[in-house]
């Protein structure tokens, strides 16, 4: 079963300001939670296009969406190919787009996918299981310097050098094949004071490897630029992120598109700047207490929304 609780669901739907005859995109289909709510608001003239790399997600979401309407099309592709794929489907402009960035609950909770440090499974972490690069190749074939760079930049791991050195040392003896083998190696590289702290010691390294395997950060920025170019006037782009690296990309791009300059002081000066976009909310929208009680993974979620003028 593809179980995934959609984060900030109502806030996303409200933020998109959906027109019933509009053209919308869910760039991260997943289990179809957000897509279902969008589809419910469209009439027979409206259309929803959904993107996902994960065939399991597509299979589950298709059944869910078919119960609501036939006014949707699912595209098995990475959202970095947004503009190209939409053009192939005759779509030049859209009225709104949603991104729910990162790994899904289903992917984390399915041991054989190898995303989680909580389950023992083969090292994989591929969102698109047809691609060649997996976590196994990264861990066993990347040079020590490359691993250090990935762990530091994508995982913000302060002990990146120590961990990469331990990995290289271990794989000389035999290949590192499972998630628990990797967890044990990570733990062996960390000081006891760090191991005693709250939180799993492998979290940041697993995040870093997952981002590398799926080329997540580069894909986010490339896709967002395409999305903003595709928007009609008054069209909106809503993005949910779950860690600082993703959120920083979204925040900085949205800020740039709104032409807001920290060096410009005073409202008079700001009003003189010609803006083609506006932030729907100056601060990121976060989950309320009620959602946090039922969905632990909502704690780090941030929603940012931008509108084309």
Secondary structure, DSSP 8 states (H G I E B T S, - for coil): ------TTHHHHHHHHT--TT-EEEES--TTSHHHHHHHHT--TT-EEEEEES-HHHHHHHHHHHHTT-S-EEEEES-GGGHHHHHHHTT---EEEEEEE-S--HHHHH-GGG---SSS--BS---SSTTSS--HHHHHHHS-HHHHHHHHHHHH--TTHHHHHHHHHHHHHHS---BHHHHHHHHHHHS-HHHHTSSS-TTHHHHHHHHHHHHTHHHHHHHHHHHHHHHEEEEEEEEEEE-SHHHHHHHHHHHHHHTT--TT--SHHHHHTS--SEEES-SS-B---HHHHHH-GGGTT-EEEEEEE-
